[in-house]
């Protein structure tokens, strides 16, 4: 199963394996990446998980492509 995550280039934690530490570091440094991703993705509880995952990846790709400071990156994991 393919998983994707949004992170910043300077976050020392892995959002797949160390989410709590990753999230605390992200918020304490003012990035609020989860909130940003939520704002640009169009997910819904009415949609199946597979469609929401496609939308989340699309939103991550958009953030990475259009962020002017080039601080965001996409992580991919194949389980």
N, CA, C and O atoms as a Maestro MAE file, in Angstrom:
{
 s_m_m2io_version
 :::
 2.0.0
}

f_m_ct {
 s_m_title
 :::
 protein
 m_atom[316] {
  # First column is atom index #
  i_m_mmod_type
  r_m_x_coord
  r_m_y_coord
  r_m_z_coord
  i_m_residue_number
  s_m_chain_name
  s_m_pdb_residue_name
  s_m_pdb_atom_name
  i_m_atomic_number
  :::
  1 25 0.842 -1.183 0.000 1 A "UNK " " N  " 7
  2 3 0.000 0.000 0.000 1 A "UNK " " CA " 6
  3 2 0.884 1.243 0.000 1 A "UNK " " C  " 6
  4 15 1.848 1.328 0.761 1 A "UNK " " O  " 8
  5 25 0.560 2.178 -0.834 2 A "UNK " " N  " 7
  6 3 1.333 3.416 -0.960 2 A "UNK " " CA " 6
  7 2 0.811 4.448 0.035 2 A "UNK " " C  " 6
  8 15 -0.393 4.688 0.127 2 A "UNK " " O  " 8
  9 25 1.733 5.051 0.776 3 A "UNK " " N  " 7
  10 3 1.381 6.130 1.704 3 A "UNK " " CA " 6
  11 2 2.218 7.347 1.343 3 A "UNK " " C  " 6
  12 15 3.375 7.218 0.942 3 A "UNK " " O  " 8
  13 25 1.630 8.526 1.488 4 A "UNK " " N  " 7
  14 3 2.348 9.768 1.237 4 A "UNK " " CA " 6
  15 2 2.179 10.685 2.443 4 A "UNK " " C  " 6
  16 15 1.203 10.591 3.186 4 A "UNK " " O  " 8
  17 25 3.145 11.565 2.617 5 A "UNK " " N  " 7
  18 3 3.078 12.526 3.716 5 A "UNK " " CA " 6
  19 2 3.744 13.818 3.273 5 A "UNK " " C  " 6
  20 15 4.634 13.824 2.423 5 A "UNK " " O  " 8
  21 25 3.295 14.901 3.865 6 A "UNK " " N  " 7
  22 3 3.895 16.216 3.651 6 A "UNK " " CA " 6
  23 2 4.771 16.525 4.845 6 A "UNK " " C  " 6
  24 15 4.377 16.302 5.990 6 A "UNK " " O  " 8
  25 25 5.961 17.039 4.578 7 A "UNK " " N  " 7
  26 3 6.843 17.466 5.659 7 A "UNK " " CA " 6
  27 2 7.654 18.659 5.176 7 A "UNK " " C  " 6
  28 15 7.535 19.085 4.027 7 A "UNK " " O  " 8
  29 25 8.470 19.184 6.061 8 A "UNK " " N  " 7
  30 3 9.364 20.278 5.700 8 A "UNK " " CA " 6
  31 2 10.786 19.750 5.644 8 A "UNK " " C  " 6
  32 15 11.102 18.727 6.252 8 A "UNK " " O  " 8
  33 25 11.636 20.444 4.918 9 A "UNK " " N  " 7
  34 3 13.005 19.971 4.715 9 A "UNK " " CA " 6
  35 2 13.824 19.967 6.000 9 A "UNK " " C  " 6
  36 15 14.838 19.274 6.082 9 A "UNK " " O  " 8
  37 25 13.395 20.731 7.003 10 A "UNK " " N  " 7
  38 3 14.185 20.835 8.233 10 A "UNK " " CA " 6
  39 2 13.608 20.063 9.417 10 A "UNK " " C  " 6
  40 15 14.174 20.107 10.510 10 A "UNK " " O  " 8
  41 25 12.503 19.364 9.224 11 A "UNK " " N  " 7
  42 3 11.919 18.606 10.327 11 A "UNK " " CA " 6
  43 2 12.709 17.308 10.499 11 A "UNK " " C  " 6
  44 15 12.792 16.510 9.566 11 A "UNK " " O  " 8
  45 25 13.293 17.089 11.686 12 A "UNK " " N  " 7
  46 3 14.143 15.909 11.876 12 A "UNK " " CA " 6
  47 2 13.361 14.612 12.119 12 A "UNK " " C  " 6
  48 15 13.966 13.543 12.199 12 A "UNK " " O  " 8
  49 25 12.050 14.683 12.236 13 A "UNK " " N  " 7
  50 3 11.249 13.505 12.564 13 A "UNK " " CA " 6
  51 2 10.528 12.967 11.331 13 A "UNK " " C  " 6
  52 15 10.227 13.704 10.392 13 A "UNK " " O  " 8
  53 25 10.261 11.664 11.360 14 A "UNK " " N  " 7
  54 3 9.570 10.999 10.270 14 A "UNK " " CA " 6
  55 2 8.078 10.949 10.584 14 A "UNK " " C  " 6
  56 15 7.690 10.356 11.591 14 A "UNK " " O  " 8
  57 25 7.227 11.557 9.751 15 A "UNK " " N  " 7
  58 3 5.799 11.568 10.061 15 A "UNK " " CA " 6
  59 2 5.148 10.185 10.009 15 A "UNK " " C  " 6
  60 15 4.081 9.988 10.590 15 A "UNK " " O  " 8
  61 25 5.768 9.234 9.331 16 A "UNK " " N  " 7
  62 3 5.227 7.873 9.298 16 A "UNK " " CA " 6
  63 2 5.483 7.138 10.616 16 A "UNK " " C  " 6
  64 15 4.596 6.457 11.131 16 A "UNK " " O  " 8
  65 25 6.682 7.276 11.154 17 A "UNK " " N  " 7
  66 3 7.098 6.500 12.325 17 A "UNK " " CA " 6
  67 2 7.088 7.286 13.633 17 A "UNK " " C  " 6
  68 15 6.987 6.696 14.709 17 A "UNK " " O  " 8
  69 25 7.189 8.585 13.550 18 A "UNK " " N  " 7
  70 3 7.299 9.435 14.750 18 A "UNK " " CA " 6
  71 2 6.308 10.595 14.646 18 A "UNK " " C  " 6
  72 15 6.686 11.756 14.807 18 A "UNK " " O  " 8
  73 25 5.051 10.278 14.380 19 A "UNK " " N  " 7
  74 3 4.095 11.337 14.083 19 A "UNK " " CA " 6
  75 2 3.969 12.360 15.206 19 A "UNK " " C  " 6
  76 15 3.972 13.561 14.934 19 A "UNK " " O  " 8
  77 25 3.860 11.924 16.451 20 A "UNK " " N  " 7
  78 3 3.683 12.882 17.553 20 A "UNK " " CA " 6
  79 2 4.852 13.867 17.640 20 A "UNK " " C  " 6
  80 15 4.644 15.072 17.777 20 A "UNK " " O  " 8
  81 25 6.073 13.351 17.559 21 A "UNK " " N  " 7
  82 3 7.250 14.236 17.597 21 A "UNK " " CA " 6
  83 2 7.300 15.120 16.353 21 A "UNK " " C  " 6
  84 15 7.609 16.309 16.434 21 A "UNK " " O  " 8
  85 25 6.991 14.522 15.200 22 A "UNK " " N  " 7
  86 3 6.980 15.291 13.956 22 A "UNK " " CA " 6
  87 2 5.970 16.431 14.058 22 A "UNK " " C  " 6
  88 15 6.289 17.577 13.738 22 A "UNK " " O  " 8
  89 25 4.748 16.118 14.504 23 A "UNK " " N  " 7
  90 3 3.677 17.109 14.596 23 A "UNK " " CA " 6
  91 2 4.047 18.217 15.582 23 A "UNK " " C  " 6
  92 15 3.887 19.396 15.267 23 A "UNK " " O  " 8
  93 25 4.535 17.859 16.762 24 A "UNK " " N  " 7
  94 3 4.913 18.867 17.761 24 A "UNK " " CA " 6
  95 2 6.005 19.784 17.230 24 A "UNK " " C  " 6
  96 15 5.951 20.996 17.439 24 A "UNK " " O  " 8
  97 25 6.996 19.220 16.548 25 A "UNK " " N  " 7
  98 3 8.066 20.031 15.983 25 A "UNK " " CA " 6
  99 2 7.512 20.955 14.900 25 A "UNK " " C  " 6
  100 15 7.856 22.136 14.853 25 A "UNK " " O  " 8
  101 25 6.658 20.419 14.037 26 A "UNK " " N  " 7
  102 3 6.070 21.187 12.939 26 A "UNK " " CA " 6
  103 2 5.276 22.387 13.465 26 A "UNK " " C  " 6
  104 15 5.445 23.509 12.988 26 A "UNK " " O  " 8
  105 25 4.421 22.145 14.440 27 A "UNK " " N  " 7
  106 3 3.584 23.214 14.990 27 A "UNK " " CA " 6
  107 2 4.432 24.220 15.769 27 A "UNK " " C  " 6
  108 15 4.221 25.428 15.655 27 A "UNK " " O  " 8
  109 25 5.382 23.733 16.554 28 A "UNK " " N  " 7
  110 3 6.198 24.653 17.357 28 A "UNK " " CA " 6
  111 2 7.079 25.547 16.488 28 A "UNK " " C  " 6
  112 15 7.521 26.605 16.935 28 A "UNK " " O  " 8
  113 25 7.335 25.128 15.254 29 A "UNK " " N  " 7
  114 3 8.114 25.952 14.334 29 A "UNK " " CA " 6
  115 2 7.236 26.772 13.395 29 A "UNK " " C  " 6
  116 15 7.737 27.420 12.475 29 A "UNK " " O  " 8
  117 25 5.933 26.741 13.629 30 A "UNK " " N  " 7
  118 3 5.015 27.611 12.907 30 A "UNK " " CA " 6
  119 2 4.601 27.166 11.521 30 A "UNK " " C  " 6
  120 15 3.997 27.943 10.782 30 A "UNK " " O  " 8
  121 25 4.914 25.918 11.145 31 A "UNK " " N  " 7
  122 3 4.556 25.461 9.802 31 A "UNK " " CA " 6
  123 2 3.083 25.056 9.698 31 A "UNK " " C  " 6
  124 15 2.419 25.383 8.714 31 A "UNK " " O  " 8
  125 25 2.577 24.354 10.697 32 A "UNK " " N  " 7
  126 3 1.179 23.894 10.690 32 A "UNK " " CA " 6
  127 2 0.842 23.170 9.393 32 A "UNK " " C  " 6
  128 15 -0.166 23.463 8.750 32 A "UNK " " O  " 8
  129 25 1.693 22.226 9.018 33 A "UNK " " N  " 7
  130 3 1.563 21.507 7.747 33 A "UNK " " CA " 6
  131 2 0.250 20.743 7.626 33 A "UNK " " C  " 6
  132 15 -0.338 20.704 6.545 33 A "UNK " " O  " 8
  133 25 -0.218 20.141 8.703 34 A "UNK " " N  " 7
  134 3 -1.487 19.397 8.640 34 A "UNK " " CA " 6
  135 2 -2.643 20.336 8.329 34 A "UNK " " C  " 6
  136 15 -3.520 20.000 7.533 34 A "UNK " " O  " 8
  137 25 -2.650 21.499 8.944 35 A "UNK " " N  " 7
  138 3 -3.707 22.476 8.674 35 A "UNK " " CA " 6
  139 2 -3.625 22.987 7.246 35 A "UNK " " C  " 6
  140 15 -4.648 23.158 6.583 35 A "UNK " " O  " 8
  141 25 -2.421 23.229 6.778 36 A "UNK " " N  " 7
  142 3 -2.220 23.691 5.405 36 A "UNK " " CA " 6
  143 2 -2.733 22.637 4.416 36 A "UNK " " C  " 6
  144 15 -3.438 22.964 3.462 36 A "UNK " " O  " 8
  145 25 -2.375 21.379 4.651 37 A "UNK " " N  " 7
  146 3 -2.830 20.310 3.784 37 A "UNK " " CA " 6
  147 2 -4.350 20.200 3.810 37 A "UNK " " C  " 6
  148 15 -4.979 19.973 2.777 37 A "UNK " " O  " 8
  149 25 -4.927 20.360 4.974 38 A "UNK " " N  " 7
  150 3 -6.385 20.297 5.094 38 A "UNK " " CA " 6
  151 2 -7.063 21.402 4.284 38 A "UNK " " C  " 6
  152 15 -8.129 21.186 3.707 38 A "UNK " " O  " 8
  153 25 -6.452 22.572 4.242 39 A "UNK " " N  " 7
  154 3 -7.041 23.704 3.519 39 A "UNK " " CA " 6
  155 2 -7.022 23.519 2.001 39 A "UNK " " C  " 6
  156 15 -7.918 24.006 1.311 39 A "UNK " " O  " 8
  157 25 -6.029 22.834 1.481 40 A "UNK " " N  " 7
  158 3 -5.916 22.722 0.024 40 A "UNK " " CA " 6
  159 2 -6.399 21.380 -0.521 40 A "UNK " " C  " 6
  160 15 -6.407 21.178 -1.736 40 A "UNK " " O  " 8
  161 25 -6.797 20.471 0.344 41 A "UNK " " N  " 7
  162 3 -7.318 19.184 -0.136 41 A "UNK " " CA " 6
  163 2 -8.841 19.169 -0.021 41 A "UNK " " C  " 6
  164 15 -9.426 19.821 0.845 41 A "UNK " " O  " 8
  165 25 -9.446 18.428 -0.892 42 A "UNK " " N  " 7
  166 3 -10.905 18.323 -0.939 42 A "UNK " " CA " 6
  167 2 -11.319 16.897 -0.609 42 A "UNK " " C  " 6
  168 15 -11.745 16.138 -1.481 42 A "UNK " " O  " 8
  169 25 -11.187 16.549 0.660 43 A "UNK " " N  " 7
  170 3 -11.557 15.220 1.123 43 A "UNK " " CA " 6
  171 2 -12.943 15.267 1.754 43 A "UNK " " C  " 6
  172 15 -13.469 16.333 2.075 43 A "UNK " " O  " 8
  173 25 -13.514 14.087 1.921 44 A "UNK " " N  " 7
  174 3 -14.848 14.006 2.496 44 A "UNK " " CA " 6
  175 2 -15.044 12.644 3.141 44 A "UNK " " C  " 6
  176 15 -14.548 11.633 2.643 44 A "UNK " " O  " 8
  177 25 -15.761 12.625 4.239 45 A "UNK " " N  " 7
  178 3 -16.104 11.351 4.869 45 A "UNK " " CA " 6
  179 2 -17.051 10.546 3.989 45 A "UNK " " C  " 6
  180 15 -17.184 9.336 4.170 45 A "UNK " " O  " 8
  181 25 -17.707 11.201 3.045 46 A "UNK " " N  " 7
  182 3 -18.623 10.519 2.132 46 A "UNK " " CA " 6
  183 2 -17.881 9.750 1.036 46 A "UNK " " C  " 6
  184 15 -18.463 8.887 0.380 46 A "UNK " " O  " 8
  185 25 -16.605 10.061 0.839 47 A "UNK " " N  " 7
  186 3 -15.817 9.388 -0.189 47 A "UNK " " CA " 6
  187 2 -15.100 8.177 0.394 47 A "UNK " " C  " 6
  188 15 -14.806 8.145 1.589 47 A "UNK " " O  " 8
  189 25 -14.819 7.186 -0.439 48 A "UNK " " N  " 7
  190 3 -14.026 6.049 0.039 48 A "UNK " " CA " 6
  191 2 -12.596 6.483 0.353 48 A "UNK " " C  " 6
  192 15 -12.104 7.466 -0.201 48 A "UNK " " O  " 8
  193 25 -11.938 5.751 1.238 49 A "UNK " " N  " 7
  194 3 -10.566 6.083 1.624 49 A "UNK " " CA " 6
  195 2 -9.643 6.182 0.416 49 A "UNK " " C  " 6
  196 15 -8.764 7.042 0.375 49 A "UNK " " O  " 8
  197 25 -9.837 5.316 -0.558 50 A "UNK " " N  " 7
  198 3 -8.958 5.333 -1.732 50 A "UNK " " CA " 6
  199 2 -9.055 6.664 -2.488 50 A "UNK " " C  " 6
  200 15 -8.041 7.173 -2.966 50 A "UNK " " O  " 8
  201 25 -10.241 7.224 -2.599 51 A "UNK " " N  " 7
  202 3 -10.404 8.513 -3.283 51 A "UNK " " CA " 6
  203 2 -9.830 9.650 -2.442 51 A "UNK " " C  " 6
  204 15 -9.237 10.581 -2.986 51 A "UNK " " O  " 8
  205 25 -9.999 9.585 -1.139 52 A "UNK " " N  " 7
  206 3 -9.401 10.605 -0.271 52 A "UNK " " CA " 6
  207 2 -7.880 10.557 -0.346 52 A "UNK " " C  " 6
  208 15 -7.228 11.601 -0.327 52 A "UNK " " O  " 8
  209 25 -7.310 9.360 -0.430 53 A "UNK " " N  " 7
  210 3 -5.852 9.243 -0.538 53 A "UNK " " CA " 6
  211 2 -5.342 9.863 -1.834 53 A "UNK " " C  " 6
  212 15 -4.305 10.526 -1.839 53 A "UNK " " O  " 8
  213 25 -6.052 9.655 -2.912 54 A "UNK " " N  " 7
  214 3 -5.675 10.264 -4.199 54 A "UNK " " CA " 6
  215 2 -5.717 11.785 -4.082 54 A "UNK " " C  " 6
  216 15 -4.824 12.470 -4.580 54 A "UNK " " O  " 8
  217 25 -6.738 12.309 -3.435 55 A "UNK " " N  " 7
  218 3 -6.867 13.757 -3.271 55 A "UNK " " CA " 6
  219 2 -5.780 14.311 -2.367 55 A "UNK " " C  " 6
  220 15 -5.243 15.386 -2.635 55 A "UNK " " O  " 8
  221 25 -5.452 13.606 -1.315 56 A "UNK " " N  " 7
  222 3 -4.380 14.061 -0.412 56 A "UNK " " CA " 6
  223 2 -3.056 14.117 -1.164 56 A "UNK " " C  " 6
  224 15 -2.296 15.074 -1.012 56 A "UNK " " O  " 8
  225 25 -2.776 13.109 -1.965 57 A "UNK " " N  " 7
  226 3 -1.531 13.131 -2.739 57 A "UNK " " CA " 6
  227 2 -1.533 14.275 -3.747 57 A "UNK " " C  " 6
  228 15 -0.504 14.920 -3.948 57 A "UNK " " O  " 8
  229 25 -2.660 14.533 -4.378 58 A "UNK " " N  " 7
  230 3 -2.747 15.651 -5.312 58 A "UNK " " CA " 6
  231 2 -2.454 16.966 -4.603 58 A "UNK " " C  " 6
  232 15 -1.725 17.809 -5.126 58 A "UNK " " O  " 8
  233 25 -3.022 17.142 -3.410 59 A "UNK " " N  " 7
  234 3 -2.810 18.367 -2.644 59 A "UNK " " CA " 6
  235 2 -1.346 18.493 -2.210 59 A "UNK " " C  " 6
  236 15 -0.780 19.585 -2.266 59 A "UNK " " O  " 8
  237 25 -0.737 17.404 -1.786 60 A "UNK " " N  " 7
  238 3 0.687 17.443 -1.413 60 A "UNK " " CA " 6
  239 2 1.526 17.840 -2.616 60 A "UNK " " C  " 6
  240 15 2.421 18.677 -2.498 60 A "UNK " " O  " 8
  241 25 1.250 17.253 -3.767 61 A "UNK " " N  " 7
  242 3 1.998 17.608 -4.979 61 A "UNK " " CA " 6
  243 2 1.854 19.094 -5.297 61 A "UNK " " C  " 6
  244 15 2.821 19.742 -5.699 61 A "UNK " " O  " 8
  245 25 0.660 19.628 -5.119 62 A "UNK " " N  " 7
  246 3 0.420 21.054 -5.369 62 A "UNK " " CA " 6
  247 2 1.218 21.918 -4.387 62 A "UNK " " C  " 6
  248 15 1.840 22.900 -4.792 62 A "UNK " " O  " 8
  249 25 1.205 21.562 -3.119 63 A "UNK " " N  " 7
  250 3 1.950 22.327 -2.110 63 A "UNK " " CA " 6
  251 2 3.437 22.319 -2.433 63 A "UNK " " C  " 6
  252 15 4.089 23.363 -2.396 63 A "UNK " " O  " 8
  253 25 3.972 21.150 -2.748 64 A "UNK " " N  " 7
  254 3 5.406 21.037 -3.044 64 A "UNK " " CA " 6
  255 2 5.763 21.842 -4.288 64 A "UNK " " C  " 6
  256 15 6.802 22.501 -4.324 64 A "UNK " " O  " 8
  257 25 4.921 21.792 -5.290 65 A "UNK " " N  " 7
  258 3 5.208 22.494 -6.545 65 A "UNK " " CA " 6
  259 2 5.143 24.011 -6.404 65 A "UNK " " C  " 6
  260 15 5.966 24.725 -6.978 65 A "UNK " " O  " 8
  261 25 4.176 24.502 -5.648 66 A "UNK " " N  " 7
  262 3 3.934 25.942 -5.632 66 A "UNK " " CA " 6
  263 2 4.398 26.669 -4.374 66 A "UNK " " C  " 6
  264 15 4.074 27.845 -4.211 66 A "UNK " " O  " 8
  265 25 5.145 26.021 -3.476 67 A "UNK " " N  " 7
  266 3 5.591 26.736 -2.282 67 A "UNK " " CA " 6
  267 2 6.819 27.582 -2.610 67 A "UNK " " C  " 6
  268 15 7.858 27.053 -3.004 67 A "UNK " " O  " 8
  269 25 6.692 28.897 -2.444 68 A "UNK " " N  " 7
  270 3 7.761 29.804 -2.887 68 A "UNK " " CA " 6
  271 2 9.055 29.679 -2.088 68 A "UNK " " C  " 6
  272 15 10.127 29.973 -2.616 68 A "UNK " " O  " 8
  273 25 8.983 29.255 -0.842 69 A "UNK " " N  " 7
  274 3 10.188 29.133 -0.026 69 A "UNK " " CA " 6
  275 2 10.888 27.783 -0.200 69 A "UNK " " C  " 6
  276 15 11.985 27.577 0.318 69 A "UNK " " O  " 8
  277 25 10.249 26.867 -0.930 70 A "UNK " " N  " 7
  278 3 10.803 25.530 -1.184 70 A "UNK " " CA " 6
  279 2 11.133 24.795 0.118 70 A "UNK " " C  " 6
  280 15 12.170 24.141 0.224 70 A "UNK " " O  " 8
  281 25 10.243 24.909 1.103 71 A "UNK " " N  " 7
  282 3 10.475 24.254 2.399 71 A "UNK " " CA " 6
  283 2 9.732 22.927 2.528 71 A "UNK " " C  " 6
  284 15 10.038 22.138 3.422 71 A "UNK " " O  " 8
  285 25 8.764 22.667 1.654 72 A "UNK " " N  " 7
  286 3 7.965 21.453 1.768 72 A "UNK " " CA " 6
  287 2 8.492 20.356 0.863 72 A "UNK " " C  " 6
  288 15 9.035 20.621 -0.210 72 A "UNK " " O  " 8
  289 25 8.325 19.120 1.312 73 A "UNK " " N  " 7
  290 3 8.665 17.977 0.471 73 A "UNK " " CA " 6
  291 2 7.674 16.847 0.729 73 A "UNK " " C  " 6
  292 15 7.012 16.790 1.765 73 A "UNK " " O  " 8
  293 25 7.600 15.967 -0.238 74 A "UNK " " N  " 7
  294 3 6.681 14.821 -0.193 74 A "UNK " " CA " 6
  295 2 7.471 13.579 0.165 74 A "UNK " " C  " 6
  296 15 8.524 13.318 -0.416 74 A "UNK " " O  " 8
  297 25 6.974 12.822 1.107 75 A "UNK " " N  " 7
  298 3 7.562 11.534 1.448 75 A "UNK " " CA " 6
  299 2 6.624 10.453 0.933 75 A "UNK " " C  " 6
  300 15 5.403 10.595 0.999 75 A "UNK " " O  " 8
  301 25 7.200 9.375 0.422 76 A "UNK " " N  " 7
  302 3 6.430 8.251 -0.105 76 A "UNK " " CA " 6
  303 2 6.934 6.981 0.555 76 A "UNK " " C  " 6
  304 15 8.139 6.762 0.684 76 A "UNK " " O  " 8
  305 25 5.992 6.154 0.968 77 A "UNK " " N  " 7
  306 3 6.344 4.858 1.556 77 A "UNK " " CA " 6
  307 2 5.466 3.782 0.935 77 A "UNK " " C  " 6
  308 15 4.246 3.923 0.857 77 A "UNK " " O  " 8
  309 25 6.093 2.727 0.504 78 A "UNK " " N  " 7
  310 3 5.389 1.557 -0.020 78 A "UNK " " CA " 6
  311 2 5.411 0.486 1.064 78 A "UNK " " C  " 6
  312 15 6.476 -0.006 1.437 78 A "UNK " " O  " 8
  313 25 4.247 0.131 1.563 79 A "UNK " " N  " 7
  314 3 4.169 -0.913 2.602 79 A "UNK " " CA " 6
  315 2 3.765 -2.229 1.996 79 A "UNK " " C  " 6
  316 15 3.646 -3.226 2.708 79 A "UNK " " O  " 8
  :::
 }
 m_bond[315] {
  # First column is bond index #
  i_m_from
  i_m_to
  i_m_order
  :::
  1 1 2 1
  2 2 3 1
  3 3 4 2
  4 3 5 1
  5 5 6 1
  6 6 7 1
  7 7 8 2
  8 7 9 1
  9 9 10 1
  10 10 11 1
  11 11 12 2
  12 11 13 1
  13 13 14 1
  14 14 15 1
  15 15 16 2
  16 15 17 1
  17 17 18 1
  18 18 19 1
  19 19 20 2
  20 19 21 1
  21 21 22 1
  22 22 23 1
  23 23 24 2
  24 23 25 1
  25 25 26 1
  26 26 27 1
  27 27 28 2
  28 27 29 1
  29 29 30 1
  30 30 31 1
  31 31 32 2
  32 31 33 1
  33 33 34 1
  34 34 35 1
  35 35 36 2
  36 35 37 1
  37 37 38 1
  38 38 39 1
  39 39 40 2
  40 39 41 1
  41 41 42 1
  42 42 43 1
  43 43 44 2
  44 43 45 1
  45 45 46 1
  46 46 47 1
  47 47 48 2
  48 47 49 1
  49 49 50 1
  50 50 51 1
  51 51 52 2
  52 51 53 1
  53 53 54 1
  54 54 55 1
  55 55 56 2
  56 55 57 1
  57 57 58 1
  58 58 59 1
  59 59 60 2
  60 59 61 1
  61 61 62 1
  62 62 63 1
  63 63 64 2
  64 63 65 1
  65 65 66 1
  66 66 67 1
  67 67 68 2
  68 67 69 1
  69 69 70 1
  70 70 71 1
  71 71 72 2
  72 71 73 1
  73 73 74 1
  74 74 75 1
  75 75 76 2
  76 75 77 1
  77 77 78 1
  78 78 79 1
  79 79 80 2
  80 79 81 1
  81 81 82 1
  82 82 83 1
  83 83 84 2
  84 83 85 1
  85 85 86 1
  86 86 87 1
  87 87 88 2
  88 87 89 1
  89 89 90 1
  90 90 91 1
  91 91 92 2
  92 91 93 1
  93 93 94 1
  94 94 95 1
  95 95 96 2
  96 95 97 1
  97 97 98 1
  98 98 99 1
  99 99 100 2
  100 99 101 1
  101 101 102 1
  102 102 103 1
  103 103 104 2
  104 103 105 1
  105 105 106 1
  106 106 107 1
  107 107 108 2
  108 107 109 1
  109 109 110 1
  110 110 111 1
  111 111 112 2
  112 111 113 1
  113 113 114 1
  114 114 115 1
  115 115 116 2
  116 115 117 1
  117 117 118 1
  118 118 119 1
  119 119 120 2
  120 119 121 1
  121 121 122 1
  122 122 123 1
  123 123 124 2
  124 123 125 1
  125 125 126 1
  126 126 127 1
  127 127 128 2
  128 127 129 1
  129 129 130 1
  130 130 131 1
  131 131 132 2
  132 131 133 1
  133 133 134 1
  134 134 135 1
  135 135 136 2
  136 135 137 1
  137 137 138 1
  138 138 139 1
  139 139 140 2
  140 139 141 1
  141 141 142 1
  142 142 143 1
  143 143 144 2
  144 143 145 1
  145 145 146 1
  146 146 147 1
  147 147 148 2
  148 147 149 1
  149 149 150 1
  150 150 151 1
  151 151 152 2
  152 151 153 1
  153 153 154 1
  154 154 155 1
  155 155 156 2
  156 155 157 1
  157 157 158 1
  158 158 159 1
  159 159 160 2
  160 159 161 1
  161 161 162 1
  162 162 163 1
  163 163 164 2
  164 163 165 1
  165 165 166 1
  166 166 167 1
  167 167 168 2
  168 167 169 1
  169 169 170 1
  170 170 171 1
  171 171 172 2
  172 171 173 1
  173 173 174 1
  174 174 175 1
  175 175 176 2
  176 175 177 1
  177 177 178 1
  178 178 179 1
  179 179 180 2
  180 179 181 1
  181 181 182 1
  182 182 183 1
  183 183 184 2
  184 183 185 1
  185 185 186 1
  186 186 187 1
  187 187 188 2
  188 187 189 1
  189 189 190 1
  190 190 191 1
  191 191 192 2
  192 191 193 1
  193 193 194 1
  194 194 195 1
  195 195 196 2
  196 195 197 1
  197 197 198 1
  198 198 199 1
  199 199 200 2
  200 199 201 1
  201 201 202 1
  202 202 203 1
  203 203 204 2
  204 203 205 1
  205 205 206 1
  206 206 207 1
  207 207 208 2
  208 207 209 1
  209 209 210 1
  210 210 211 1
  211 211 212 2
  212 211 213 1
  213 213 214 1
  214 214 215 1
  215 215 216 2
  216 215 217 1
  217 217 218 1
  218 218 219 1
  219 219 220 2
  220 219 221 1
  221 221 222 1
  222 222 223 1
  223 223 224 2
  224 223 225 1
  225 225 226 1
  226 226 227 1
  227 227 228 2
  228 227 229 1
  229 229 230 1
  230 230 231 1
  231 231 232 2
  232 231 233 1
  233 233 234 1
  234 234 235 1
  235 235 236 2
  236 235 237 1
  237 237 238 1
  238 238 239 1
  239 239 240 2
  240 239 241 1
  241 241 242 1
  242 242 243 1
  243 243 244 2
  244 243 245 1
  245 245 246 1
  246 246 247 1
  247 247 248 2
  248 247 249 1
  249 249 250 1
  250 250 251 1
  251 251 252 2
  252 251 253 1
  253 253 254 1
  254 254 255 1
  255 255 256 2
  256 255 257 1
  257 257 258 1
  258 258 259 1
  259 259 260 2
  260 259 261 1
  261 261 262 1
  262 262 263 1
  263 263 264 2
  264 263 265 1
  265 265 266 1
  266 266 267 1
  267 267 268 2
  268 267 269 1
  269 269 270 1
  270 270 271 1
  271 271 272 2
  272 271 273 1
  273 273 274 1
  274 274 275 1
  275 275 276 2
  276 275 277 1
  277 277 278 1
  278 278 279 1
  279 279 280 2
  280 279 281 1
  281 281 282 1
  282 282 283 1
  283 283 284 2
  284 283 285 1
  285 285 286 1
  286 286 287 1
  287 287 288 2
  288 287 289 1
  289 289 290 1
  290 290 291 1
  291 291 292 2
  292 291 293 1
  293 293 294 1
  294 294 295 1
  295 295 296 2
  296 295 297 1
  297 297 298 1
  298 298 299 1
  299 299 300 2
  300 299 301 1
  301 301 302 1
  302 302 303 1
  303 303 304 2
  304 303 305 1
  305 305 306 1
  306 306 307 1
  307 307 308 2
  308 307 309 1
  309 309 310 1
  310 310 311 1
  311 311 312 2
  312 311 313 1
  313 313 314 1
  314 314 315 1
  315 315 316 2
  :::
 }
}
